[in-house]
Structure formats: C-alpha cells, structure tokens
Amino acid sequence: MALSEALGYDFVDGSWFDLALTHRSWCAEHGDAPSNERLEFLGDAVLGLSITDSLFNDNPDTAEGDLAKARAEIVSAPVLASIARAIGLGPLLRLGKGEELSGGREKDSILADAMEAVIAAVYLDGGWEAARALVVRHLSGASVQAQSTPGERDYKTRLQERAAEMALPAPEYDISSSGPDHGRRFMSTVRVGKTIGRGTGRSKKQAQQQAAEEALTVLNSGQSAFADDNETVQEAAASARSGGSQ
C-alpha cells in the first residue's frame, strides 16, 4: 500500500514529509542538517488541540477529569508509535548509523516523535482541517478505548493508589533534562521507599508517566521487591514482569 494511501493525505510540498522523518542522529552525520524536532514541538500542539476538540464535542456530559485522562492516554507514546507502525513510518525514517544499529526504527519514542512530526508536516502543508482529519482518522480507535476506560494509562495516579494500598510511602519524583530548548529531553526517577522506576520523554509529564509505569510493574508483581542496591531499575522491572525473583 502506498504511504499516501496509508496516511490518508497527499503532500503538496514533499519536503515537509522528508523533514518529519529526519531524526537528529541522521543530522549529526550529515553536516548538522535540520531534524524533525521543531516539527515534533508543533505536532504535539496540533495533536493535543485536535484530540481535545474531539473529546469535548463528542462527550458533552463527561467531567473534565475524565476528559483529561482520556486525552493523556490517546496522545501517549505507545499509541502514537502503534499508529506510526501501522502506516509504515519505521522503514522510511532517516536515522544515524548508531541509532540504526540499536533498533531505532522500532523504538516507541522515535516512532511517536516521528508521528507528531508528520502531523505537523500535514498541518503546514494542508492546514488545520487536513491535520485534524488525519488525527481523527488514525486515532479514533484509541479515542473510543480511552473514553471507555479513562485513566487506564494514568500511571502516576495508579502508582499512588497502589502504594497506598500496600501501605508504602507516597511516590516521590526527581526530574532532570538535557538538550536544546526546542528538543529538550526529560529524565525522571520515582521512589517508593527506593528508586524503582525511570522514564524519559519530551515533557516532564511524559517522563514521569513512564517512570510510574515501570514502578507500577514492580509493585504489581505481587512481590515486595524493590531495586536492590546492586540491581538496576531495569533489571528489577524485567524480573518483576517475568516473575523472576521470589
């Protein structure tokens, strides 16, 4: 299937689409050519407004809190990455050699960023209605699911509730960042007694949600296991997922 058919949009100026597929790792190897990071920034806003508008108008009786939870789930990196895979963005990405070798074409973070960049590219090429139609077309399924189970992906709230159920300390988050203003990346750790979750993202909220998701995996393993002093957070989470340590 042709990409334009899978995407549901034909670009007038194809250079916008080319830029949307250009990861910063490729730029570093090609004379500091522009990356898709500025498009990600714009696409995040276009995506957010499109989903907010749709949820607001389609759910006149739904409380603000549930609308916010549904929106957070719909625009999450796993959902965006799944859409990017469905339309075949991965093989088209411009990646640096190192990112290519590390499996970058399948990373949720890279695919989600590219999907946001594509949304921005459509907005710049065809305007608001074209971009909104693209978002609604590809995220309608996620929207229906999110509205039926609002907050399912609100891992921070779920972690707080789970910690309280287990009589554990309230989760505490630390946040740091790196990179230029237009492409800043945030790193978060969460402690529930000890550090048991780490996450990264394009916003503080995204990084904290990812950290909370990892921590929730550890707590929901049915064990009292925290990351040991000599065990990495990732190893503890992986062990919990597989039911490893008893």
N, C-alpha and C positions, 0 to 999 in steps of 0.2 A: 504494500500500500504506500502510495506517495506520502511524504511527510505533510504536504499541504492539505491532503485529504484527512490524514490522521489528526492534524492540528485543527482543521476546520477554518483555515484562513490562508489567503494568498498574499504574500508581501508585494507591495508596490516597489519599495526600496529594500532589496535583499540584504543590504549592508547592516541593517538593524538586526536582522536574524543572525548574521555572521558574528556580530559583536556579542549577542546574547549567549553564544556558545563558546566564547573565549574565556577560559579560566586563567587566573593570574599566573599559574605555573607555566603556562604556554608563553605568556607575555615576557616572563623573566628570561626566557631563552630566545626571544625574538626582538631584542632591542627595546624593551620596555614599551611595547605596543599597548594600547588601551585594553583593559579587561572588561568583563561584564559586571564588575562590582557596582558601578554607578547605576546600571540598569536594574540590578537587584534591589537597590535602595528605592528606586521609583516603582518597580514592580510590586514590592511589598505594600506600598501605599495603595496602588491601584487594586491589588487583590483584596486588601482589607476593606476598602470602601465598597467594592463590588459585593463581597460576602455580607457586609453589614447592611447594605441596602436591601439585598435579597432576603436576609433573615428578618429584618424589620418589617418589610411589606408582606411577607408570607406568613408571619406569625403575630397578628395584632394583639393576641391575648397572652403572649409569653412574657414572663418577667425579665427585666434587664439582666439579672444574674444568669439566668439560663441562656439568654441570647449570647452573652459574653462567653460562657463556657462552650457553647456550640461553635462560635466563631473561632475560638482558640484551637479547637480540635480540627476544624476544617482547614485552617491555614498552617497546620503543623508540618514539620519537615517530612515525616513518614508519608503523609497524604500527598504532598506535592511531589515527592520522589516517586511514588507509585504512578502518578499521572505522567511524569516525565518518562518512566519506563514504558508505559502503555503506548505513548505516541512515538517512541523510538528516539529519544534525545541522546541517550548514552553514547551510541556509536558515532554520533556527529560532533561530540564535544572536542574542542581544541585543548589538549592537556599537555603539560610538560612531561618529559621522559620519566622523571621520578614519580610523578602522580600517576602516570600510565602504569608503571610497574607495580605500584601499590594498590591497584584495583580501583582507581579513581572513577572510572565510568560506572561503577556500581555503588558508590558511596551515596548514602541518603543526603548528606549535607551538600555535596556538589550538585547532585541532580535537583534538589529542591531549590538551590540558588539559581541554577540554570532555568528552571521553570519560572521563577519570579522574573528573571531577566527577559524571558520570552514574552511574558505578559506585558512588561514594559515596552518591549520592541513592538508588539502589536498596538499598544496604546499610541506610541509615537508615529507609527506608520499609518494607522487607520482610525485613530481617535477613540474617545471614551466608549461609544456604543460597541465598537468592534472588540475592544478589550473586555468589556463587561460580558458580552456574549460568549467570548472564549472561556472566561472564568465559569460562568453558569453552565456552559456545555460540559465542561470537564470535571467540575466539582459538585454537580448536582447530587450524585450518588453519595458522596461524603457528607453533603449537607443534610440529606434525609437521615442518614445514620446518626449524625451528630445531634439532630433535633429529637430523635427518639431516645437517645441516651446522653443528654447534655452532661458534660463534665467528666466523661469516661477517660479523657486524656488530660484532665487537670491533675497532673501527678503531684503537684505541691499540696493541694488540698487533701488528696488521698493519702499522701505520706503523713501529713499532720494527723489525720484521723486514725491512721493505722498505728502511729507511735503512741497516741493517747490510749488506744485500745490495749496496747501491750505495756502500758504504764512506763513508757520510755520518755526521756527528755524530749522537749519540743525540738523539731529540726532547726538547725542554725546554718545559714548560708554565707559563704565567702565568695566574693566576685573579683575578678581581675580582667584586664583587657590588653590587647595588643593590636598594632596595625594603624594605618592612617584613618582619619575621621570618616572618610567615605567607604572604607572597607574594614571597619573595626570588628574584631572578633572578641567575644567574651568567654571567659572560663569560670566555671562555678564549681565549688565543692559544697557538700552538705554533710553535716554532722548530726547524728542522733546518738549522742554519747561519744562515738568515734566517727571519723570520716568513713562513710560507706557509699558515697555517690559522687561522681564527677560528670560534668557536662560542658559542652561548648555550643556556641551559636552566634548569630548575628545580632542578638539583643540579650540583655541581662535576663529577661523573662525566658527566652528560649533556652539559654544555658542552664538556668535554674530548673526548668521543667525537665530537661534531660538528666540532670543530676538527681532530681527527685525520683524519676522513673527508675534509674539504676538502684537507688537506695530502696525503693519500694520492692524491687525484685528480691533483694537480700532479705528484707523483713518478711515478705510473703512466702519465703521458702519454708516457713514452719520451724526455722532454727533460730537460736539466739545468737547466731554467728554475726559478728562484725568483722570488718577487715582487721586481721591480726597485724601487729607491728611489722612483721616481715612479709606480709602478703599484700599485693597491690589491690586497689579497689576493684580493678577489672577482674582480677583472679577471684576475688570474693564473690562478685556478682555472677561470674561464669559458674563458679562452684554452686552457688545457690540455684541458678537456673537448671543445672543438671542433677541437683540433689546430691552433690558431691560429698562434702564433709558432713559427718554426722555428729 
